[in-house]
């Protein structure tokens, strides 16, 4: 009886090694491409979130400045504070009285607010006092506005359309300040760790 031998042959060891090597190379290339796409997506998402934070920050600051009013207040020691002050040195960069306080419940309270911005370490903070004229036990509400702050610079446009580095502006003699006047506009420049310097100018409508 004649024996029938199968003509089918399997893969040799060398062919298997080559096939596995090609598959591993293609997998590495595919993973590298996918990883690059994922990193790009994560970076784009982070930048978009940061941009949203910056837009929100300037929106909040802009609303405060544009609704500033000429309403002086008394601090916890009964000293009179000007309607708006800022610039110079220190952590407190801007403080002002503003209108437009929301009152959705129609409560019996003022529509005015006293707001201040301070820089602590790399954070920009916003403080709100529940009353304009404070008592010794009056504490402000404090909220985080933006992180990654290197510096914040302010300039104030006076009635002669001249820029001042602090407000109230000093008299020509340098012996005092002009407390009553409101600036026409406020320029704020925020120096960020990631985006560099950003500048915005807001009109003081109440001026």
Phi, psi and omega in degrees: 000134181281136178271136180259121179258135178291136179272354181284141179233148177272180177284144175279165180299321180296319179295320177296319179297317179296316180297317179296321179296317178296317179298318180295320179296316179294323178295319179296319179295317180296319180294319179298318178294317179295319180296321178296318178297318180295319178295319178298318179296316180297319179296317179296319178296319180295319179294321179295319178295320179295319178297319178297321178297317180295317179298319179295320180300310181292331176295315180295312180297318181298318179297319180296313184291316183293338179255016178294143180229161182276069180237100175292159180226170175249136179276191184295342180254016177070015174279143182278130176252139181294159181303324178215138179212153179173180183081197180071217184240163178109174182283330180279115187259334183203136174217137184204160170262139181219157176257184177087021179291124182294143180218068185294337181267004179055046180281160178277084179206168183288154175265010181259155179223153169246122187235145177219148176243133178228156176243121177235117186057246181249024185242138172261121184247148178240128180246140179230127176266137182291339177228157180283309179267114191271156170256177181297330183262011180283121180245139180277156169276135184237134180222149178281130179258312185203144175253171178078029183272130172263318180196157175228125180242141180235147170223150184234130178271123182274186183294340177265012180062033175254141182275134178243143182277350176210160181216137003297147183286152179283150175292165180299330180280346181076011184265356182190195180233163175258102192278334193277322189292149174255145176290154177283329182203161178232128175256127179238130178239120180253123178263114185255153179292329185253327186253359181077210185266129177239133185235137175223149177238130181238134178280139174268099185297323181292350179281000000 
